[in-house]
Amino acid sequence: MDIRYHSYFLKRFKKLSTNLKGKTISAIGKFTKNPHDPSLQNHKLKGSLAGKRAFWVTGDIRVIFEEFNDYILVIILDVGTHNQVYN
């Protein structure tokens, strides 16, 4: 799996607390090993984010991404609370 990080994700990631940065890195690592790990709750998005997907870092923190060619390429787009990434 080739993972690339959008500049917007990197900007938002820098603003996370140290604890959330660690949890985000851990979740991305788990995602890299198995994007369908049930604990990530990987799911399709609707509305203005249709065509993109999200997975959980914590109960309220999400990572938004796009996947191409059955997860050969993944572009991580955003990270933040439910309200931040879905609005």
GROMACS elastic network, one bead per residue, 0.5 to 0.9 nm:
[ bonds ]
;  ai    aj funct       b0    kb
    1    32     6  0.67824   500
    1    33     6  0.87214   500
    1    71     6  0.61914   500
    1    73     6  0.58882   500
    1    74     6  0.72150   500
    2    32     6  0.88480   500
    2    71     6  0.80410   500
    2    72     6  0.59809   500
    2    74     6  0.61490   500
    2    75     6  0.84195   500
    3    32     6  0.81289   500
    3    72     6  0.84482   500
    3    73     6  0.60434   500
    3    75     6  0.58553   500
    3    76     6  0.71739   500
    4    73     6  0.77593   500
    4    74     6  0.62592   500
    4    76     6  0.61830   500
    4    77     6  0.88631   500
    5     8     6  0.82162   500
    5     9     6  0.64036   500
    5    10     6  0.67888   500
    5    74     6  0.85131   500
    5    75     6  0.56953   500
    5    77     6  0.65447   500
    5    78     6  0.87561   500
    6     9     6  0.53273   500
    6    10     6  0.65742   500
    6    11     6  0.88816   500
    6    75     6  0.66478   500
    6    76     6  0.59862   500
    6    77     6  0.51904   500
    6    78     6  0.76578   500
    7    10     6  0.50459   500
    7    11     6  0.62182   500
    7    12     6  0.87141   500
    7    77     6  0.78581   500
    7    78     6  0.89442   500
    8    11     6  0.51016   500
    8    12     6  0.62620   500
    8    13     6  0.84787   500
    8    77     6  0.65075   500
    8    78     6  0.63252   500
    8    79     6  0.88484   500
    9    12     6  0.51789   500
    9    13     6  0.58783   500
    9    14     6  0.86061   500
    9    63     6  0.87075   500
    9    64     6  0.87801   500
    9    76     6  0.66845   500
    9    77     6  0.51453   500
    9    79     6  0.60262   500
   10    14     6  0.62575   500
   10    15     6  0.89487   500
   10    77     6  0.85800   500
   10    78     6  0.79633   500
   10    79     6  0.87105   500
   11    14     6  0.54567   500
   11    15     6  0.69831   500
   11    78     6  0.88794   500
   12    15     6  0.53525   500
   12    16     6  0.69263   500
   12    78     6  0.69628   500
   12    79     6  0.63268   500
   12    80     6  0.72250   500
   13    16     6  0.54081   500
   13    17     6  0.87702   500
   13    20     6  0.88206   500
   13    21     6  0.68285   500
   13    24     6  0.85040   500
   13    78     6  0.80858   500
   13    79     6  0.65152   500
   13    80     6  0.80291   500
   14    17     6  0.81928   500
   14    21     6  0.79723   500
   15    21     6  0.88404   500
   16    19     6  0.79322   500
   16    20     6  0.58518   500
   16    21     6  0.58610   500
   16    79     6  0.89356   500
   16    80     6  0.80877   500
   17    20     6  0.52077   500
   17    21     6  0.61207   500
   17    22     6  0.86691   500
   18    21     6  0.50666   500
   18    22     6  0.63232   500
   18    23     6  0.87483   500
   19    22     6  0.52809   500
   19    23     6  0.63826   500
   19    24     6  0.87001   500
   20    24     6  0.59389   500
   20    25     6  0.84807   500
   20    57     6  0.83191   500
   20    58     6  0.86130   500
   20    61     6  0.85063   500
   21    24     6  0.50632   500
   21    25     6  0.61629   500
   21    26     6  0.85472   500
   22    25     6  0.51753   500
   22    26     6  0.61362   500
   22    27     6  0.86006   500
   23    26     6  0.50079   500
   23    27     6  0.60779   500
   23    28     6  0.85875   500
   23    57     6  0.63721   500
   23    58     6  0.77339   500
   24    27     6  0.50689   500
   24    28     6  0.61322   500
   24    29     6  0.85183   500
   24    56     6  0.89439   500
   24    57     6  0.56897   500
   24    58     6  0.85031   500
   24    61     6  0.85551   500
   24    62     6  0.87968   500
   24    63     6  0.81246   500
   24    79     6  0.83908   500
   25    28     6  0.51580   500
   25    29     6  0.61593   500
   25    30     6  0.86802   500
   25    57     6  0.88948   500
   26    29     6  0.50450   500
   26    30     6  0.62512   500
   26    31     6  0.85584   500
   26    57     6  0.82795   500
   27    30     6  0.50259   500
   27    31     6  0.60167   500
   27    32     6  0.85403   500
   27    40     6  0.73546   500
   27    55     6  0.85240   500
   27    56     6  0.76558   500
   27    57     6  0.56440   500
   27    58     6  0.88772   500
   28    32     6  0.60537   500
   28    33     6  0.86943   500
   28    35     6  0.89329   500
   28    57     6  0.83115   500
   28    63     6  0.86379   500
   29    32     6  0.50701   500
   29    33     6  0.64709   500
   29    34     6  0.87434   500
   30    33     6  0.52385   500
   30    34     6  0.61942   500
   30    35     6  0.73682   500
   30    37     6  0.75485   500
   30    40     6  0.81776   500
   31    34     6  0.50882   500
   31    36     6  0.73566   500
   31    37     6  0.70427   500
   31    40     6  0.73587   500
   31    42     6  0.88856   500
   31    55     6  0.84227   500
   32    35     6  0.60709   500
   33    37     6  0.85466   500
   34    37     6  0.54348   500
   35    38     6  0.87416   500
   35    40     6  0.78212   500
   35    42     6  0.71413   500
   35    55     6  0.87870   500
   35    71     6  0.79764   500
   36    39     6  0.84914   500
   36    40     6  0.73067   500
   36    41     6  0.76137   500
   36    42     6  0.63262   500
   37    40     6  0.57191   500
   37    41     6  0.72648   500
   37    42     6  0.77260   500
   38    41     6  0.53893   500
   38    42     6  0.74760   500
   39    42     6  0.83869   500
   39    55     6  0.89212   500
   39    56     6  0.77626   500
   40    43     6  0.89007   500
   40    54     6  0.87963   500
   40    55     6  0.52086   500
   40    57     6  0.69611   500
   40    58     6  0.87594   500
   41    54     6  0.79987   500
   41    55     6  0.54884   500
   41    56     6  0.59974   500
   42    53     6  0.69272   500
   42    54     6  0.55991   500
   42    56     6  0.70820   500
   43    52     6  0.87906   500
   43    53     6  0.55076   500
   43    54     6  0.55523   500
   43    55     6  0.65062   500
   44    49     6  0.88486   500
   44    50     6  0.73895   500
   44    51     6  0.71881   500
   44    52     6  0.62448   500
   44    54     6  0.66221   500
   45    48     6  0.84333   500
   45    49     6  0.56470   500
   45    50     6  0.51398   500
   45    51     6  0.67085   500
   45    52     6  0.56927   500
   45    53     6  0.53186   500
   45    54     6  0.69658   500
   45    64     6  0.89866   500
   46    49     6  0.55039   500
   46    51     6  0.75325   500
   46    52     6  0.80847   500
   46    53     6  0.89121   500
   47    50     6  0.52921   500
   48    51     6  0.88775   500
   48    86     6  0.88315   500
   49    52     6  0.57079   500
   49    53     6  0.80248   500
   49    86     6  0.78925   500
   50    53     6  0.79833   500
   51    66     6  0.72823   500
   51    67     6  0.89113   500
   52    64     6  0.69930   500
   52    65     6  0.58494   500
   52    67     6  0.74882   500
   53    63     6  0.83892   500
   53    64     6  0.58043   500
   53    65     6  0.54001   500
   53    66     6  0.60626   500
   53    67     6  0.77566   500
   54    62     6  0.63830   500
   54    63     6  0.53960   500
   54    65     6  0.60177   500
   54    66     6  0.84953   500
   55    61     6  0.87118   500
   55    62     6  0.56920   500
   55    63     6  0.54583   500
   55    64     6  0.68505   500
   55    65     6  0.83639   500
   56    59     6  0.67146   500
   56    60     6  0.75249   500
   56    61     6  0.61198   500
   56    63     6  0.64707   500
   57    60     6  0.76354   500
   57    61     6  0.52742   500
   57    62     6  0.55832   500
   57    63     6  0.69787   500
   57    79     6  0.89388   500
   58    61     6  0.50149   500
   58    62     6  0.71935   500
   59    62     6  0.81795   500
   59    81     6  0.89538   500
   59    82     6  0.88494   500
   60    80     6  0.80740   500
   60    81     6  0.52847   500
   60    82     6  0.55171   500
   60    83     6  0.86071   500
   61    79     6  0.70258   500
   61    80     6  0.52513   500
   61    82     6  0.60347   500
   61    85     6  0.88201   500
   62    78     6  0.80593   500
   62    79     6  0.56156   500
   62    80     6  0.56719   500
   62    81     6  0.60829   500
   62    82     6  0.62415   500
   62    85     6  0.72740   500
   63    76     6  0.71921   500
   63    77     6  0.74397   500
   63    78     6  0.56760   500
   63    80     6  0.69211   500
   63    81     6  0.89293   500
   63    85     6  0.80456   500
   64    75     6  0.87645   500
   64    76     6  0.61881   500
   64    77     6  0.54313   500
   64    78     6  0.50457   500
   64    79     6  0.63243   500
   64    80     6  0.88577   500
   64    85     6  0.73998   500
   65    74     6  0.67527   500
   65    75     6  0.55084   500
   65    77     6  0.50689   500
   65    78     6  0.70534   500
   66    71     6  0.88905   500
   66    73     6  0.83555   500
   66    74     6  0.57002   500
   66    75     6  0.52853   500
   66    76     6  0.66644   500
   66    77     6  0.73663   500
   67    70     6  0.68278   500
   67    71     6  0.53073   500
   67    72     6  0.75024   500
   67    73     6  0.58503   500
   67    75     6  0.65010   500
   67    76     6  0.87353   500
   68    71     6  0.55528   500
   68    72     6  0.61768   500
   68    73     6  0.51500   500
   68    74     6  0.62833   500
   68    75     6  0.85246   500
   69    72     6  0.54298   500
   69    73     6  0.67088   500
   70    73     6  0.78350   500
   71    74     6  0.60092   500
   76    79     6  0.83980   500
   78    85     6  0.67409   500
   79    84     6  0.81960   500
   79    85     6  0.66170   500
   80    83     6  0.78795   500
   80    84     6  0.56161   500
   80    85     6  0.57237   500
   81    84     6  0.50991   500
   81    85     6  0.62841   500
   81    86     6  0.84371   500
   82    85     6  0.56551   500
   82    86     6  0.60227   500
   82    87     6  0.83648   500
   83    86     6  0.54745   500
   83    87     6  0.58888   500
   84    87     6  0.57856   500
